[in-house]
Amino acid sequence: MDNHKPSPVKILEHYKVSPPPNSTKPTSFSLTFFDIPWLFFPPNQTLFFYEYPYPTSHFLSTTLPDLKLSLSVTLQHFFPFAGTLKLHPQASINKPHIVYSEGDYISLTIAESTDDFNHLSANHQRFTKEFYPLVPHLPSINQTLNETVLPLLAVQITVFSSVGICIAFAYHHVAADGRTFNHFMKTWSSFYRDRHDSSSCLLKSLQPFYDRLVIKDTNGLGEIFLNEWCNRRFNQISVDFGNMVRATLLVSPIDMEKIKQWIISQCKKKNRSNPTHLSPSNLTCAFVWVCYMKAQARVDDKNFSHKDVSYFGFNAGAITRLDYPVPASYFGNCIGFARCMARTGELLGEDGIIVAANQIGNKVKELDKSILEGAEKWISDYEVFFGSELHVTIAGSPKLDLYQTDFGWGTPKKIEEISIDKMRGISFSESRFLKGGIEIGLALPKGKMDAFNSIFTQHLKFLQ
């Protein structure tokens, strides 16, 4: 690689976007036990690619002013995103909290790229390093002896003149889960799209709900997690971006049905019970887990012992699983952590998909029964999870319908979850074009990506 090669992305302008003056009262939010575990994780980074057949000059003069205005109005309703997270060394005494003050803002960067928009927004393999010039940088951490202050959200809009734009986000998950971020995105796009409609307003039923007391911590999980945060730090996964590629694969409803029928037929042949919860999402998870482990076994030099444990992690929505009501528009995190385990030898065997489906289905059954059962071990379990080479985690959810985020230029051509690069993750989202389909986003070393793609394709043919 030529280190002196100029970047295809040129920064044009930096802005500070705040809610309208005096529109929001200064507010402080304590973190709930659903928020605290996310203190261990780096910011989420998500890219939305839109077709935009206008030159950069048109964007700057016509589109940008209204985008900034609609973003400001959106922040009036989602003001914590403009605030900061404040951390104190003695977290058990001065607990982490989110603070919004008058004049707080998010960083908005405007850039222009000469890179190939259609290449970046495609499904085929692309080097991960090609995407990082599009990702916004959260402003520098303000740290004193007594306090660390973290901004929560940054946005970068990159124009590919006369072809498209990329709206990119970096935000700390401690502030909000994917459901809340989706609510923010839909609101911003709606305000911009309907900016000339004087009757347009945010429906009261869609107003973010901010009362943190709605989350009941009857098991003292907040104190447990704060103590864990003070005493633990997850080791960062070492990633070599030089040889890492990103690709998107599609699992169609027909593919999901093939997987399901194969599992049922194999269980019938062997006089075994079918796995529980053979939902499209769970079937896809099981299939991807096995393909991932087989790709890793094929490429890695070391020989796996069949006794090695492989871990599969995912998040589970808690709003519908708690035994008390939480509004769907609640601002914050309301998701649980789930971890499945299986012997590597079982996953690599002929019944690997059945083993994976059983583990995932049983975990979902447990979550449906009690989402908080064993929750006191969420952080300690994930320390083991991330400490193992044999793990994979799912980010995102096809239930969020992010592909319906329309600013008026049409739905996104592509959405990329950049955060998976550093967490050995796989992103799930709904398919833009195929109803009921699931897009699988991966970022892997080139050799492992080739192996995964080959195994993925061969297995789907075998299941016919």
Buried (B, 14 or more C-beta within 10 A) or exposed (E): EEEEEEEBBBEBEEBEBBBEEEBBEEEEBEBBBBBBBBBBBBBBBBBBBBBBEBEBEBBBEEBBEBBBBBBBBBBBBBBBBBBBBBBBEEBEEEBBBBBBBEEBBBBBBBBBBEBBBEEBBBBEBBBBBBBBBBBBEBBEEEEEEEEBBBBBBBBBBBBBBEBBBBBBBBBBBBBBBBBBBBBBBBBBBBBBBBBEEEEEEBEEEBBBBBEBEBBEBEEEBBBBBBEBBEEEEBEEBEBEBEBBBBBBBBBBBEBBEBBBEBBBEBBEEEEEEBBBBBBBBBBBBBBBBBBBBBBBBBBBEEEBEEEBEBBBBBBBBBBEBBEEEBBEBBBBBBBBBBBBBBBBBBBBBEBBBBBBBBBBBBBBEBBEEEBBEBBBBBBEBBBBBBEEEBBBBBBBBBBBEBBBBBBEBEBBBBBBBBBBBBBBBBBBBBBBEBEEBBBBBBBBBBBBBBBBBBBBEEBBEEBE
